[in-house]
Amino acid sequence: NGCEGSARCGVALQRPHCMTLRADLQRFVHFAAMHMKRSPKRSLQAALCDWKLPQIFVASDVTCIRGSQGDGYPFLERPFQFHVVGMALWTARPRLRTERDYQGERMTMYCDSDDAKAYEVRLELC
């Protein structure tokens, strides 16, 4: 179904390092970078990481055309579309733990409630 690897359709995240290899996300990132610049020296990273007014970007209908890294990034017979919400974490390395949900699926959780709350606040910006 094209959802193997680190992606679960409808819910989970892609690993950022392979999203540009598997999908046409780069054009959305470039557009967001151009749109977020308030000055010629301000980068997309600076806009996303701003402590006073953190920014996000939303990319709708990004097309995934390749499979997972484990499979060697093969071209998919049936590409699929998904939406991306791009944001920065409030800390460079939040502590995480892995648990299983009621269906036995692995999920990653924040160890610190402040990290979780910061993530929720950024989602509310959507």
C-alpha positions, 0 to 999 in steps of 0.5 A: 500500500506504499505505507511501509517503513516509517510512514503509517498512512493517515497518522504518523510521521515520515523521517525528515531525512528521507521525505525529499527522496521519497516525495515531491516535498522539496518544492513545498519547502522551497515555497515555504522558505520564500514565504517565511523570509521576513528579511534577506538573512532570515532562513526557514529554520530561523522562522520555524525555531523563533521562540516568540512566534514559532512558525509552521508550514503546511504542504497539501497533496505531497506525492509519495513516489518511492518506497522505503529506505529498507526496500532501496527506495523503489518507485511505487506502482501506485503513488499516493498523496499526503499532507505535511505539517512542518515545524521545529521542536522547541528543544534540539533533543527531546527525550522520547520513549517507545510504547505500544498502543491498544492495537500493539502498534509502536508509537513514540511518546515524549518523556517530558510533559513540557516537550509534549505541551510545546508540541501541542501548542505548535499543532494548534497553530495549524 
